[in-house]
Amino acid sequence: MEEENKRKRILAVERFNNGESPDAICVSLGKSKSWLYKWIGRHIEDDDSWCESRSRRPLSDSMYTPIEIEEIVKMIRLNLYNHDIFCGAQAIHWEMEELGVRPLPSIRTINRILSRNELTHRRTGKYEAKGTIYPKLPSILPNQTHQADMVGPCYLKGPVRFYSLNVVDTATVRCGLYPLSSKSGQSILEGFWAVWMRMGIPDQVQIDNAMSFFGSPTHPRGMGPLIRLCLHNGVEPWFIPMAEPWRNGMIESFNDRYQQMFLGKVVMATEGDLKDGSLAFEQRHNSKFRYSKLGGKTPLKALAASNAKLRFPEENEAPKHQLKKPETGRYHLVRLIRSDLKLNIFGEIFSVPPELKLEYVVATINVKEQKLKLFLDKTQVDEFDYKLR
């Protein structure tokens, strides 16, 4: 059959080249003009196999997802999972849309990609290290605990140097951003005040041991600007162990996302661009990003579902540095007691009992009592006179 078809194609092209009309050729062979012109075109291509049949299978399969798209889906899913963010097909679709990926696969296609790559297992919870007990702060209700950190220095095109105060509520994953031109005491007060105006005032704020947060090692008992701001507003600061940034894991994870999705993506040239962009990213994060720990809700949806009443600053303007020394309140330092049995309180060293070796203790400074109290798993184990200056 194929040989007979090839003979007709060759004969038709020869008759056309000899000047015979297309109508006569098609009538005699019982073929259409489109058939004739197809083989004339094939012959012109100067291919020795021009008269042979070719597969009608399309060169591209519309049902096949490009390998590049599949790899992007896998990469985004891994990134969302590692950041403890809701990582289902819908979340991946939103992320790809945000990144401008084209062609944008459907949610059904993303589900198929996840299924064939065995990426549909559910999160089973974070690994909890065994051994030494670490004191954790509560994160059940909104604004029970905030984690805060300073990112920078960063640079705009210009260049303009800045720092970003980033804050996350550990219960709802709501974030607050405030760009700072410096780490001065007044900048710290303005940054936290602006964030509290939008997020509300927390019961506790967890930070690292940066001097911009605790004050100065020259005056370890002087209570820096942030400590004073917190105590005047009923907030208890908690300082994580030195050289253990993972204890502030939620804000560290958020900082990575801030770097990737904001600093690495948004072009900014002026301080005005930075302020507008920071606020826009904060609002987009709180209203769009979905987290597995929230059951797939956005931070604002989780806040609404909690029916919590938040406490906000009474004044619009941040207080001025230097604040009056508080007369009441508490602040805490979590410290790992090593084999030398030394407790480091912002550079001031205290000796502790040998039973605290290799244990995490909470050093609580009671401002009213002027005492430094040492706790192991909520049990007080030591006490020092601690006159604040």
Sine and cosine of phi, psi and omega as CSV:
sin_phi,cos_phi,sin_psi,cos_psi,sin_omega,cos_omega
0.00,0.00,-0.68,0.73,-0.01,-1.00
-0.91,0.42,-0.61,0.79,0.01,-1.00
-0.91,0.42,-0.62,0.78,0.03,-1.00
-0.91,0.42,-0.64,0.77,0.03,-1.00
-0.91,0.42,-0.66,0.75,0.01,-1.00
-0.89,0.46,-0.63,0.77,-0.01,-1.00
-0.89,0.45,-0.67,0.74,0.01,-1.00
-0.90,0.44,-0.62,0.79,0.00,-1.00
-0.91,0.42,-0.70,0.71,-0.01,-1.00
-0.90,0.44,-0.69,0.73,-0.01,-1.00
-0.90,0.44,-0.67,0.75,-0.02,-1.00
-0.89,0.45,-0.68,0.74,-0.03,-1.00
-0.93,0.37,-0.64,0.77,0.02,-1.00
-0.89,0.46,-0.71,0.71,0.00,-1.00
-0.89,0.46,-0.63,0.78,0.03,-1.00
-0.91,0.42,-0.67,0.74,-0.01,-1.00
-0.93,0.38,-0.40,0.92,0.04,-1.00
-1.00,0.09,0.03,1.00,0.11,-0.99
0.99,-0.15,0.09,1.00,0.01,-1.00
-0.95,0.30,0.54,-0.84,-0.06,-1.00
-0.95,0.31,0.55,-0.84,0.02,-1.00
-0.86,0.51,-0.61,0.80,-0.02,-1.00
-0.86,0.50,-0.73,0.69,-0.04,-1.00
-0.89,0.45,-0.66,0.75,-0.02,-1.00
-0.89,0.45,-0.73,0.68,-0.07,-1.00
-0.92,0.39,-0.64,0.77,0.00,-1.00
-0.90,0.43,-0.69,0.73,-0.06,-1.00
-0.93,0.36,-0.50,0.86,-0.04,-1.00
-0.99,-0.15,-0.13,0.99,0.00,-1.00
0.93,0.36,0.60,0.80,-0.02,-1.00
-0.85,-0.53,0.25,-0.97,0.02,-1.00
-1.00,-0.02,0.27,-0.96,0.03,-1.00
-0.91,0.40,-0.56,0.83,0.01,-1.00
-0.89,0.45,-0.59,0.80,0.07,-1.00
-0.89,0.46,-0.72,0.69,-0.03,-1.00
-0.88,0.48,-0.75,0.67,-0.08,-1.00
-0.93,0.36,-0.46,0.89,0.06,-1.00
-0.89,0.46,-0.70,0.72,-0.05,-1.00
-0.98,0.21,-0.47,0.88,0.12,-0.99
-0.90,0.44,-0.67,0.74,0.02,-1.00
-0.90,0.43,-0.63,0.78,0.02,-1.00
-0.91,0.42,-0.62,0.78,-0.02,-1.00
-0.92,0.40,-0.60,0.80,0.00,-1.00
-0.90,0.43,-0.45,0.89,-0.02,-1.00
-0.91,0.41,-0.16,0.99,0.04,-1.00
0.86,0.51,0.74,0.67,0.04,-1.00
-0.92,-0.39,0.79,-0.61,-0.05,-1.00
-0.87,0.49,-0.41,0.91,-0.02,-1.00
-0.98,-0.19,0.41,0.91,-0.12,-0.99
-0.88,0.48,-0.49,0.87,-0.08,-1.00
-1.00,0.03,-0.01,1.00,-0.02,-1.00
-1.00,0.05,0.47,-0.88,0.01,-1.00
-0.94,0.34,0.56,-0.83,0.04,-1.00
-0.89,-0.46,0.44,-0.90,0.02,-1.00
-0.89,0.45,0.67,-0.74,0.04,-1.00
-1.00,0.02,0.06,1.00,0.01,-1.00
-0.91,0.41,0.76,-0.65,-0.02,-1.00
-0.89,0.47,0.52,-0.85,0.00,-1.00
-0.90,0.43,-0.52,0.86,0.05,-1.00
-0.86,-0.52,0.63,-0.78,-0.02,-1.00
-0.99,-0.12,0.91,-0.41,-0.04,-1.00
-0.91,0.41,-0.29,0.96,0.00,-1.00
-1.00,-0.01,-0.07,1.00,-0.06,-1.00
-0.98,-0.18,0.78,-0.63,0.03,-1.00
-0.99,0.13,0.80,-0.60,0.02,-1.00
-0.81,0.59,0.60,-0.80,-0.05,-1.00
-0.87,0.49,-0.53,0.85,0.00,-1.00
-0.90,0.43,-0.66,0.75,0.01,-1.00
-0.91,0.41,-0.65,0.76,0.01,-1.00
-0.89,0.46,-0.65,0.76,0.01,-1.00
-0.92,0.39,-0.60,0.80,0.03,-1.00
-0.90,0.43,-0.68,0.73,0.03,-1.00
-0.85,0.52,-0.72,0.69,-0.02,-1.00
-0.90,0.44,-0.66,0.75,-0.03,-1.00
-0.92,0.40,-0.70,0.71,-0.01,-1.00
-0.91,0.42,-0.66,0.75,0.01,-1.00
-0.88,0.48,-0.68,0.74,0.02,-1.00
-0.90,0.44,-0.67,0.74,-0.02,-1.00
-0.90,0.43,-0.70,0.72,0.03,-1.00
-0.89,0.45,-0.68,0.74,-0.02,-1.00
-0.89,0.46,-0.71,0.71,-0.04,-1.00
-0.92,0.39,-0.42,0.91,0.02,-1.00
-1.00,-0.10,0.22,0.98,0.04,-1.00
0.86,0.52,0.56,0.83,0.02,-1.00
-0.97,-0.25,0.53,-0.85,0.06,-1.00
-0.75,0.66,0.83,-0.56,-0.19,-0.98
-0.81,-0.58,0.50,0.87,0.08,-1.00
-0.98,0.22,-0.01,-1.00,-0.06,-1.00
-0.87,0.50,-0.62,0.78,-0.01,-1.00
-0.90,0.43,-0.69,0.72,0.01,-1.00
-0.90,0.44,-0.64,0.77,0.02,-1.00
-0.91,0.41,-0.65,0.76,0.03,-1.00
-0.88,0.48,-0.70,0.72,0.04,-1.00
-0.87,0.48,-0.67,0.74,-0.04,-1.00
-0.90,0.43,-0.67,0.74,0.00,-1.00
-0.92,0.40,-0.60,0.80,0.06,-1.00
-0.90,0.43,-0.64,0.77,0.01,-1.00
-0.90,0.43,-0.59,0.81,-0.02,-1.00
-0.99,0.14,-0.15,0.99,0.01,-1.00
0.97,0.24,0.51,0.86,-0.01,-1.00
-0.94,0.33,0.74,-0.68,0.04,-1.00
-0.71,-0.71,0.69,-0.72,-0.05,1.00
-0.96,0.29,0.56,-0.83,-0.02,-1.00
-1.00,0.08,0.91,-0.41,-0.02,-1.00
-0.95,0.32,0.39,-0.92,0.05,-1.00
-0.97,0.26,0.26,-0.97,0.04,-1.00
-0.88,0.47,-0.60,0.80,0.03,-1.00
-0.90,0.45,-0.66,0.75,0.03,-1.00
-0.91,0.42,-0.67,0.75,0.02,-1.00
-0.88,0.47,-0.64,0.77,0.05,-1.00
-0.88,0.48,-0.65,0.76,0.02,-1.00
-0.91,0.42,-0.65,0.76,0.02,-1.00
-0.89,0.46,-0.70,0.72,0.01,-1.00
-0.89,0.45,-0.64,0.77,-0.05,-1.00
-0.91,0.41,-0.74,0.67,-0.06,-1.00
-0.96,0.29,-0.27,0.96,0.08,-1.00
-0.98,-0.19,0.19,0.98,0.04,-1.00
0.81,0.59,0.74,0.67,0.01,-1.00
-0.90,-0.43,0.57,0.82,-0.02,-1.00
-0.95,-0.32,0.07,1.00,0.00,-1.00
-0.93,0.37,0.55,-0.84,-0.03,-1.00
-1.00,0.07,0.45,-0.90,0.06,-1.00
-0.91,0.41,0.71,-0.70,-0.04,-1.00
-0.95,-0.30,0.20,0.98,0.01,-1.00
0.98,-0.20,0.38,-0.93,-0.03,-1.00
-0.98,0.20,0.49,-0.87,0.06,-1.00
-0.93,0.37,0.74,-0.67,0.05,-1.00
-0.95,-0.33,0.86,-0.52,-0.02,-1.00
-0.91,0.41,0.61,-0.79,0.03,-1.00
-1.00,-0.04,0.39,-0.92,0.08,-1.00
0.93,-0.36,-0.79,-0.61,-0.09,-1.00
-0.85,0.52,0.80,-0.60,-0.04,-1.00
-0.97,0.24,0.74,-0.67,0.04,-1.00
-0.95,-0.32,0.77,-0.64,-0.01,-1.00
-0.96,0.30,0.87,-0.49,-0.02,-1.00
-0.96,-0.29,0.53,-0.85,0.03,-1.00
-1.00,0.01,0.49,-0.87,-0.02,-1.00
-0.93,0.37,0.55,-0.83,0.04,-1.00
-0.60,-0.80,0.70,0.72,-0.01,-1.00
-1.00,0.03,-0.72,0.69,-0.08,-1.00
-0.95,-0.32,0.47,-0.88,0.04,-1.00
-0.83,0.57,0.69,-0.73,0.08,-1.00
0.92,0.39,0.27,0.96,0.20,-0.98
-0.91,0.41,-0.70,0.72,-0.04,-1.00
-0.62,-0.78,0.78,-0.63,0.20,-0.98
-0.95,-0.30,0.60,-0.80,0.22,-0.98
-0.95,-0.31,0.70,-0.72,-0.06,-1.00
-0.73,-0.69,0.48,-0.88,0.02,-1.00
-0.41,-0.91,0.34,-0.94,0.05,-1.00
-0.93,-0.36,0.84,-0.54,0.03,-1.00
-0.98,-0.20,0.74,-0.67,0.04,-1.00
0.65,-0.76,0.00,-1.00,0.11,0.99
-0.96,0.29,0.58,-0.81,0.09,-1.00
-0.90,-0.43,0.24,-0.97,-0.08,-1.00
-0.70,-0.71,0.70,-0.72,0.15,-0.99
-1.00,0.02,0.22,-0.98,0.12,-0.99
-0.93,0.37,0.84,-0.54,-0.03,-1.00
0.26,-0.97,-0.82,0.57,-0.11,0.99
-1.00,-0.07,0.46,-0.89,0.11,-0.99
-0.84,-0.55,0.84,-0.55,-0.02,-1.00
-1.00,0.03,0.62,-0.78,0.04,-1.00
-0.44,-0.90,0.25,-0.97,0.14,-0.99
-0.86,-0.51,0.42,-0.91,0.06,-1.00
-0.86,-0.51,0.86,-0.52,0.14,-0.99
-0.99,0.13,0.91,-0.42,-0.01,-1.00
-0.93,-0.37,0.75,-0.67,-0.03,-1.00
-0.76,-0.65,0.65,-0.76,0.05,-1.00
-0.74,-0.67,0.73,-0.69,0.13,-0.99
-0.99,0.13,0.87,-0.50,-0.14,-0.99
-0.94,0.35,-0.31,0.95,0.00,-1.00
-1.00,0.09,-0.65,0.76,-0.09,-1.00
-0.93,-0.38,-0.10,0.99,-0.05,-1.00
0.88,0.48,0.32,0.95,0.15,-0.99
-0.91,0.43,0.58,-0.81,0.00,-1.00
-0.88,-0.47,0.36,-0.93,0.14,-0.99
-0.67,-0.74,0.72,-0.69,-0.02,-1.00
-0.85,-0.52,0.58,-0.81,0.12,-0.99
-0.50,-0.87,0.91,-0.42,0.01,-1.00
-0.97,0.22,0.69,-0.72,-0.02,-1.00
-0.86,-0.51,0.59,-0.81,0.05,-1.00
-0.99,0.11,-0.30,0.95,-0.01,-1.00
-0.41,-0.91,0.05,-1.00,0.05,-1.00
-0.98,-0.21,0.38,0.92,-0.04,-1.00
-0.90,0.44,0.32,-0.95,0.01,-1.00
-0.84,0.54,-0.67,0.75,-0.01,-1.00
-0.92,0.40,-0.62,0.79,0.03,-1.00
-0.89,0.46,-0.66,0.75,0.02,-1.00
-0.88,0.47,-0.71,0.71,0.02,-1.00
-0.88,0.48,-0.72,0.70,-0.02,-1.00
-0.90,0.43,-0.62,0.78,-0.02,-1.00
-0.90,0.43,-0.79,0.62,-0.01,-1.00
-0.91,0.41,-0.61,0.79,0.00,-1.00
-0.89,0.46,-0.70,0.71,-0.01,-1.00
-0.90,0.44,-0.64,0.76,0.03,-1.00
-0.92,0.40,-0.68,0.73,0.02,-1.00
-0.90,0.43,-0.51,0.86,0.04,-1.00
-0.89,0.45,-0.48,0.88,-0.01,-1.00
-0.99,-0.16,-0.62,0.79,-0.08,-1.00
-1.00,-0.09,-0.40,0.92,-0.14,-0.99
0.99,-0.14,0.31,-0.95,-0.04,-1.00
-1.00,0.06,0.77,-0.64,-0.03,-1.00
-0.99,0.10,0.21,-0.98,0.15,-0.99
-0.97,0.23,-0.60,0.80,-0.05,-1.00
-0.63,-0.78,0.53,-0.85,0.11,-0.99
-0.79,-0.61,0.77,-0.64,-0.05,-1.00
-0.96,-0.26,0.82,-0.57,-0.06,-1.00
-0.67,-0.74,0.18,-0.98,0.08,-1.00
-1.00,0.03,-0.19,-0.98,-0.15,-0.99
-0.99,-0.16,0.51,0.86,0.06,-1.00
-0.91,0.42,0.60,-0.80,-0.02,-1.00
-0.87,0.49,-0.51,0.86,0.01,-1.00
-0.89,0.45,-0.33,0.94,0.01,-1.00
-0.99,-0.11,-0.67,0.75,-0.08,-1.00
-0.99,-0.15,-0.35,0.94,0.00,-1.00
0.83,-0.56,-0.89,-0.45,-0.07,-1.00
-0.65,-0.76,0.70,-0.71,0.06,-1.00
-0.91,0.41,-0.31,0.95,0.07,-1.00
-0.93,0.36,-0.52,0.86,0.02,-1.00
-0.78,-0.62,0.95,0.31,-0.09,-1.00
-0.89,0.46,-0.35,0.94,-0.01,-1.00
-0.98,-0.22,0.23,0.97,-0.09,-1.00
-0.99,0.11,-0.19,0.98,-0.03,-1.00
0.83,0.55,0.99,-0.13,-0.02,-1.00
-0.91,0.40,0.06,-1.00,-0.08,-1.00
-0.82,0.57,-0.67,0.74,-0.05,-1.00
-0.93,0.37,-0.67,0.74,0.02,-1.00
-0.87,0.50,-0.70,0.72,-0.01,-1.00
-0.91,0.41,-0.67,0.74,0.03,-1.00
-0.86,0.51,-0.72,0.70,-0.03,-1.00
-0.89,0.45,-0.76,0.65,-0.07,-1.00
-0.91,0.42,-0.56,0.83,0.05,-1.00
-0.93,0.37,-0.31,0.95,-0.05,-1.00
-0.89,-0.45,0.34,0.94,0.09,-1.00
0.95,0.32,0.43,0.90,0.00,-1.00
-0.95,-0.32,0.69,-0.73,0.04,-1.00
-0.97,-0.23,0.92,-0.40,0.06,-1.00
-0.96,0.29,0.61,-0.80,0.09,-1.00
-0.81,-0.59,0.85,-0.52,0.02,-1.00
-0.98,-0.17,0.83,-0.56,-0.04,-1.00
-0.95,0.30,0.23,-0.97,0.04,-1.00
-0.85,0.52,0.54,-0.84,0.02,-1.00
-0.92,0.40,0.63,-0.78,0.04,-1.00
0.90,0.44,0.44,0.90,0.07,-1.00
-0.76,-0.65,0.92,0.39,-0.08,-1.00
-0.89,0.46,-0.40,0.92,-0.01,-1.00
-0.91,0.41,-0.25,0.97,0.06,-1.00
-0.93,0.36,-0.33,0.94,0.12,-0.99
-0.97,-0.25,0.74,0.68,-0.20,-0.98
-0.86,0.52,-0.61,0.79,-0.07,-1.00
-0.93,0.38,-0.68,0.73,0.00,-1.00
-0.95,0.30,-0.53,0.85,0.05,-1.00
-0.90,0.43,-0.66,0.75,0.05,-1.00
-0.90,0.43,-0.67,0.74,0.03,-1.00
-0.89,0.45,-0.62,0.78,0.01,-1.00
-0.86,0.50,-0.62,0.78,0.05,-1.00
-0.88,0.47,-0.69,0.73,-0.01,-1.00
-0.92,0.38,-0.62,0.79,0.06,-1.00
-0.87,0.50,-0.68,0.74,0.01,-1.00
-0.90,0.43,-0.70,0.71,-0.08,-1.00
-0.96,0.28,-0.74,0.67,-0.18,-0.98
-1.00,-0.04,-0.21,0.98,-0.01,-1.00
-0.86,-0.52,-0.93,0.38,-0.05,-1.00
-0.88,0.47,-0.61,0.79,-0.04,-1.00
-0.99,0.11,-0.03,1.00,-0.12,-0.99
-0.82,-0.58,-0.61,0.80,-0.10,-0.99
-1.00,-0.07,0.80,-0.60,0.03,-1.00
-1.00,0.05,0.84,-0.55,-0.03,-1.00
-0.73,-0.69,0.67,-0.74,-0.04,-1.00
-0.89,-0.46,-0.38,0.92,-0.08,-1.00
-0.79,-0.62,0.23,-0.97,0.05,-1.00
-0.90,0.43,-0.52,0.85,0.07,-1.00
-0.90,0.43,-0.68,0.74,0.07,-1.00
-0.86,0.51,-0.66,0.75,-0.03,-1.00
-0.90,0.43,-0.72,0.70,-0.01,-1.00
-0.90,0.43,-0.72,0.69,0.00,-1.00
-0.90,0.44,-0.68,0.73,-0.03,-1.00
-0.92,0.40,-0.64,0.77,0.01,-1.00
-0.89,0.46,-0.69,0.72,0.00,-1.00
-0.92,0.40,-0.64,0.77,0.01,-1.00
-0.91,0.42,-0.65,0.76,0.03,-1.00
-0.91,0.41,-0.67,0.74,0.04,-1.00
-0.85,0.53,-0.73,0.68,-0.03,-1.00
-0.92,0.38,-0.64,0.77,0.01,-1.00
-0.91,0.40,-0.67,0.74,0.03,-1.00
-0.87,0.50,-0.76,0.65,-0.10,-0.99
-0.94,0.35,-0.43,0.90,-0.05,-1.00
-0.97,-0.24,-0.26,0.97,-0.11,-0.99
-0.89,-0.46,-0.62,0.78,-0.12,-0.99
-0.96,0.29,0.66,-0.75,-0.06,-1.00
-0.88,-0.48,0.70,-0.71,-0.12,-0.99
-0.88,-0.48,0.64,-0.77,0.00,-1.00
-0.90,0.44,-0.59,0.81,0.00,-1.00
-0.92,0.40,-0.29,0.96,0.05,-1.00
-0.98,-0.18,0.20,0.98,-0.02,-1.00
0.93,0.36,0.49,0.87,0.01,-1.00
1.00,0.04,0.02,1.00,0.03,-1.00
-0.98,0.18,0.34,-0.94,0.18,-0.98
-0.99,0.14,0.31,-0.95,0.04,-1.00
-0.82,0.57,-0.65,0.76,-0.01,-1.00
-0.94,0.34,-0.57,0.82,0.07,-1.00
-0.91,0.41,-0.63,0.77,0.03,-1.00
-0.91,0.42,-0.63,0.78,0.04,-1.00
-0.89,0.45,-0.71,0.70,-0.01,-1.00
-0.89,0.45,-0.61,0.79,-0.03,-1.00
-0.94,0.35,-0.40,0.92,-0.04,-1.00
-0.98,0.21,-0.36,0.93,-0.06,-1.00
0.83,0.55,0.46,0.89,-0.04,-1.00
-0.97,0.23,0.56,-0.83,0.10,-0.99
-0.99,-0.12,0.86,-0.52,-0.06,-1.00
-1.00,-0.09,0.44,-0.90,0.02,-1.00
-0.95,-0.32,0.78,-0.63,-0.06,-1.00
-0.87,-0.50,0.37,-0.93,0.07,-1.00
-0.86,0.51,0.57,-0.82,-0.02,-1.00
-0.99,0.15,-0.43,0.91,0.01,-1.00
-0.95,-0.30,0.57,-0.82,0.04,-1.00
-0.97,0.26,-0.59,0.81,-0.05,-1.00
-1.00,0.05,0.65,-0.76,0.05,-1.00
-0.92,0.39,0.55,-0.83,0.05,-1.00
-0.91,0.41,0.34,-0.94,-0.06,-1.00
-1.00,-0.04,0.61,-0.79,0.13,-0.99
-0.98,0.22,0.74,-0.67,0.27,0.96
-0.96,-0.28,0.75,-0.66,-0.02,-1.00
-0.95,0.30,0.47,-0.88,0.07,-1.00
-0.89,0.45,0.57,-0.82,0.00,-1.00
-0.92,0.40,0.80,-0.60,0.01,-1.00
-0.90,0.43,0.45,-0.89,0.02,-1.00
-0.96,-0.29,-0.21,0.98,0.04,-1.00
-0.68,-0.74,0.12,-0.99,0.05,-1.00
0.94,-0.35,0.15,-0.99,-0.01,-1.00
-0.67,-0.74,0.52,-0.85,0.22,-0.98
-0.67,-0.74,0.40,-0.92,-0.26,-0.97
-0.75,-0.66,0.53,-0.85,0.12,-0.99
-0.78,-0.62,0.80,-0.60,0.08,-1.00
-1.00,-0.08,0.79,-0.61,-0.07,-1.00
-0.69,-0.72,0.61,-0.79,0.13,-0.99
-1.00,-0.04,0.86,-0.51,0.01,-1.00
-0.99,0.10,0.89,-0.46,-0.04,-1.00
-1.00,0.00,-0.12,-0.99,-0.12,-0.99
-0.91,0.40,-0.30,0.95,0.03,-1.00
-0.99,0.16,-0.09,1.00,0.05,-1.00
0.85,0.53,0.65,0.76,0.01,-1.00
-0.92,-0.39,0.68,-0.73,0.06,-1.00
-0.95,-0.32,0.85,-0.53,-0.05,-1.00
-0.98,-0.20,0.92,-0.40,0.05,-1.00
-0.93,-0.37,1.00,0.01,0.00,-1.00
0.82,0.58,0.63,0.78,0.04,-1.00
0.99,-0.17,-0.27,0.96,0.04,-1.00
-1.00,-0.04,0.75,-0.66,-0.15,-0.99
-0.97,-0.26,0.71,-0.70,0.07,-1.00
-0.81,-0.58,0.60,-0.80,0.08,-1.00
-1.00,0.04,0.62,-0.78,-0.06,-1.00
-0.80,-0.59,0.28,-0.96,-0.03,-1.00
-0.89,0.45,0.48,-0.87,-0.04,-1.00
-0.89,0.45,-0.41,0.91,-0.01,-1.00
-0.93,0.36,-0.17,0.99,0.02,-1.00
-1.00,-0.03,0.03,1.00,-0.01,-1.00
-0.84,0.55,0.78,-0.63,0.02,-1.00
0.88,0.47,0.48,0.88,0.08,-1.00
-0.90,-0.44,0.51,-0.86,0.14,-0.99
-1.00,0.07,0.81,-0.58,0.02,-1.00
-0.88,-0.48,0.38,-0.93,0.09,-1.00
-0.94,-0.34,0.88,-0.48,0.07,-1.00
-0.99,-0.11,0.93,-0.36,-0.05,-1.00
-0.96,-0.27,0.82,-0.58,0.03,-1.00
-0.98,-0.18,0.91,-0.42,0.01,-1.00
-1.00,-0.09,0.94,-0.35,-0.12,-0.99
-0.92,0.40,-0.69,0.73,-0.04,-1.00
-0.91,0.42,-0.67,0.74,-0.04,-1.00
-0.99,0.10,-0.23,0.97,-0.06,-1.00
0.83,0.56,0.74,0.67,-0.02,-1.00
-0.79,-0.61,0.52,-0.85,0.17,-0.98
-0.94,-0.35,0.93,-0.38,-0.06,-1.00
-0.95,-0.32,0.69,-0.73,-0.07,-1.00
-0.95,-0.33,0.79,-0.61,-0.05,-1.00
-0.86,-0.51,0.64,-0.77,0.15,-0.99
-0.85,-0.52,0.93,-0.36,-0.02,-1.00
0.78,0.63,0.77,0.64,0.08,-1.00
0.96,0.28,0.00,1.00,0.04,-1.00
-0.97,-0.23,0.81,-0.59,0.00,-1.00
-0.96,0.29,0.77,-0.64,-0.06,-1.00
-0.88,-0.48,-0.21,0.98,0.01,-1.00
-0.26,-0.96,0.26,-0.97,-0.02,-1.00
-0.45,-0.89,0.62,-0.78,0.00,-1.00
-0.75,-0.66,0.57,-0.82,0.21,-0.98
-0.92,0.40,0.67,-0.75,-0.12,-0.99
-0.56,-0.83,1.00,0.10,-0.04,-1.00
-0.98,0.18,0.88,-0.48,-0.01,-1.00
-0.99,0.14,0.62,-0.79,-0.09,-1.00
-0.89,-0.45,0.00,0.00,0.00,0.00
